[in-house]
Amino acid sequence: MIYRNDKITVRSIAEADQQLLADWLSNPEVLQYYEGRDRPHDLEMVREHFYLEDDETRCIVEYEGQAIGYIQFYPLEEDSRLEYGYTDADGIIYGTDQFIGDPGYWNRGIGKKLVSSMRDYLIHQRKAAKVVMDPQAWNARALACYEQCGFVKKKLLKEHELHEGQLRDCWLIECTAESAQL
């Protein structure tokens, strides 16, 4: 287990989670926001994308004991720091990506609890100076959630991510350790 906070548990991904991820990532409702509806995942794709040996920590999100989503976090590498304009930034910077894979748990405030608890975990336990994300600019619901969690828009990343056959603009958003203390 990575952490437990209120009704949310974030635990390391396990081999037994492969089918769960494949189910979530073959649902067009979920794919509309994460990966794209043109990229449904079967078990082989899940293994290729989520069971790699690298610096990302991949996790399953549970709410009241029920697996409902996915979150990953990772220290920003030098190339990402350069791309995002953090070349002079001191301290550890973590990036995160997440989705709630069960639409029955959407619009219930769970995303806000998840993002806030991960932000706090990274700042207080992993000693991050900043936590960043790069959501697609059209995803107003996600951006509103992140802004409610203390993230602020820092830089528009033009044509940053391929989604459903188009390069989409994304926002670089961040929350600093100082602003999270407020």
PEGIJO-V803618 format. One line per field, one symbol per residue. ss: DSSP state (H for helix, E for strand, - for the rest). phi: phi as a letter, one per 30 degrees, with the letter a starting at -180 (. if undefined). burial: + if it has 24 or more other ideal C-beta (glycine too) atoms within 12 Angstrom, else -. A space follows every 50 residues. Layout:
ss->???
phi->???
burial->???
//
This chain:
ss->--EEE--EEEEE--HHHHHHHHHH---HHHH-----------HHHHHHHH ------EEEEEEE--EEEEEEEEEE--HHHHHHH-------EEEEEEEEE --HHH----HHHHHHHHHHHHHHH---EEEEEE--E---HHHHHHHHH-- -EEEEEEEEEEEE--EEEEEEEEEEEHHHH--
phi->.dabbhccbcbddbeddededddddcdedddecbijddbdccddddedcc bccaddccbcccbhicdbabbbbadddeddededicdcddjdbccbbaac dcedcdhbidedddddddedddddcciddbbbbbddddddddddddddcj dbdcadcdhdbdbhibdcdbcdbbbceddddd
burial->-++-+--+++-++---++-++++++-+--++++++----++----+--++ +----++++++++---++++++++++---++--+-+-----+++++++++ ++--++---++++++++++++++--+-++++++++++-+--++-+++-++ +--+--+---+-+------++++++++--+--
//
